[in-house]
Amino acid sequence: MTDAPAPMRERPLSPHLQVWRWHVTMLTSILHRASGVALYAGALILAGWALALASGPDAYGMYQGLLGSILGRIVLFGLTLATTYHLANGIRHLVWDTGRGLDIKVADASGVLVLVFTVAASVALWLFIWMAGGLY
């Protein structure tokens, strides 16, 4: 036996965002996680709305004023984007769970479809609400 220590091998570097080429499925994976986090924030906003509703007309009016402000509407539109994205990408994942759509071209195409649906559905929903008089 030798008393000499074994030479230290260099550890392999893990791939990171500077190494990987960006592609649609990578973006949709990141956005799915981000939209899930945004939906948690939306749940807190919804809980705040329910608390304001239960607290009386003054608290409810203040909360509605906050949500009706420019910043509030931007946040609500962002939550609409997060909801429609998470829904569409969740359906995409359900299709993947059946073993379909996993080859690269179909996965990329479905990712683009999810992104287009997200924007189109969110804008259409807000246009519908605006035309129905919901945005005072």
C-alpha positions as CSV (number, residue, x, y, z in Angstrom):
1,M,0.0,0.0,0.0
2,T,1.1,3.5,-0.7
3,D,0.6,6.4,1.6
4,A,0.3,8.8,-1.3
5,P,-3.1,10.5,-1.5
6,A,-5.2,9.8,-4.6
7,P,-5.0,12.7,-7.0
8,M,-8.0,15.0,-6.9
9,R,-10.1,14.8,-10.1
10,E,-11.7,17.9,-11.3
11,R,-15.5,17.8,-10.8
12,P,-17.6,18.0,-13.9
13,L,-19.4,21.3,-14.5
14,S,-23.2,21.1,-14.5
15,P,-24.8,22.6,-17.6
16,H,-26.3,26.0,-16.9
17,L,-28.1,28.7,-18.9
18,Q,-24.9,30.0,-20.4
19,V,-24.2,26.6,-21.9
20,W,-27.6,25.5,-23.1
21,R,-29.1,26.9,-26.3
22,W,-32.5,28.4,-25.5
23,H,-35.4,26.5,-27.1
24,V,-39.2,26.6,-26.7
25,T,-39.6,23.6,-24.4
26,M,-37.0,25.1,-22.0
27,L,-38.8,28.4,-22.0
28,T,-42.2,26.8,-21.4
29,S,-40.8,24.8,-18.5
30,I,-39.5,27.9,-16.8
31,L,-42.7,29.8,-17.5
32,H,-44.8,27.0,-16.1
33,R,-43.0,27.2,-12.8
34,A,-43.2,31.0,-12.8
35,S,-46.9,31.0,-13.6
36,G,-47.4,28.6,-10.7
37,V,-45.7,31.0,-8.3
38,A,-47.8,33.9,-9.8
39,L,-51.0,31.9,-9.1
40,Y,-50.0,31.6,-5.5
41,A,-49.8,35.4,-5.4
42,G,-53.1,35.5,-7.1
43,A,-54.6,33.3,-4.4
44,L,-53.4,35.8,-1.8
45,I,-55.0,38.6,-3.7
46,L,-58.2,36.7,-3.9
47,A,-58.1,36.0,-0.2
48,G,-57.5,39.7,0.4
49,W,-60.5,40.5,-1.7
50,A,-62.7,38.0,0.3
51,L,-61.4,39.6,3.6
52,A,-62.2,43.1,2.3
53,L,-65.7,41.9,1.3
54,A,-66.3,40.4,4.7
55,S,-65.0,43.6,6.4
56,G,-67.7,45.9,5.1
57,P,-68.3,48.4,2.4
58,D,-65.5,50.8,3.3
59,A,-62.8,48.1,3.2
60,Y,-64.3,46.6,0.1
61,G,-64.4,49.9,-1.7
62,M,-60.7,50.6,-0.8
63,Y,-59.7,47.1,-2.1
64,Q,-61.7,47.6,-5.3
65,G,-60.0,51.0,-5.7
66,L,-56.6,49.4,-5.4
67,L,-57.5,46.6,-7.9
68,G,-59.0,49.2,-10.2
69,S,-55.8,51.4,-10.3
70,I,-53.4,51.2,-13.1
71,L,-51.0,49.0,-11.1
72,G,-53.8,46.8,-9.9
73,R,-55.0,46.3,-13.5
74,I,-51.5,45.4,-14.6
75,V,-51.2,42.8,-11.8
76,L,-54.6,41.4,-12.7
77,F,-53.7,41.2,-16.4
78,G,-50.5,39.4,-15.3
79,L,-52.6,37.0,-13.3
80,T,-54.8,36.4,-16.3
81,L,-51.7,35.6,-18.4
82,A,-50.5,33.2,-15.6
83,T,-53.8,31.5,-15.4
84,T,-54.3,31.0,-19.2
85,Y,-50.7,29.9,-19.6
86,H,-50.8,27.4,-16.7
87,L,-54.1,26.0,-18.0
88,A,-52.8,25.5,-21.6
89,N,-49.4,24.2,-20.6
90,G,-51.1,21.8,-18.0
91,I,-53.2,20.4,-20.8
92,R,-50.1,20.0,-22.9
93,H,-48.5,18.1,-20.1
94,L,-51.6,15.9,-19.8
95,V,-51.2,15.0,-23.5
96,W,-47.5,14.2,-22.9
97,D,-48.6,11.9,-20.0
98,T,-50.3,9.8,-22.7
99,G,-47.0,9.4,-24.5
100,R,-48.0,11.6,-27.4
101,G,-46.3,14.8,-28.6
102,L,-43.0,14.1,-27.1
103,D,-40.8,14.3,-30.3
104,I,-38.9,17.5,-30.7
105,K,-40.9,19.1,-33.6
106,V,-44.3,18.4,-32.0
107,A,-43.1,19.5,-28.5
108,D,-41.7,22.8,-30.0
109,A,-44.9,23.4,-32.0
110,S,-47.1,22.7,-29.0
111,G,-45.0,25.1,-26.9
112,V,-45.5,27.9,-29.5
113,L,-49.2,27.1,-29.6
114,V,-49.4,27.4,-25.8
115,L,-47.7,30.8,-25.9
116,V,-49.9,32.1,-28.7
117,F,-53.0,30.8,-26.9
118,T,-51.9,32.5,-23.7
119,V,-51.7,35.9,-25.2
120,A,-54.8,35.6,-27.4
121,A,-57.0,34.2,-24.7
122,S,-55.9,36.8,-22.1
123,V,-56.4,39.7,-24.5
124,A,-59.7,38.3,-25.7
125,L,-60.9,37.9,-22.1
126,W,-60.0,41.4,-21.2
127,L,-61.6,42.8,-24.3
128,F,-64.8,40.9,-23.5
129,I,-64.7,42.3,-19.9
130,W,-64.1,45.8,-21.2
131,M,-66.9,45.6,-23.8
132,A,-69.3,44.2,-21.1
133,G,-68.5,47.3,-18.9
134,G,-66.5,45.4,-16.3
135,L,-63.6,47.9,-16.5
136,Y,-64.9,51.1,-15.1
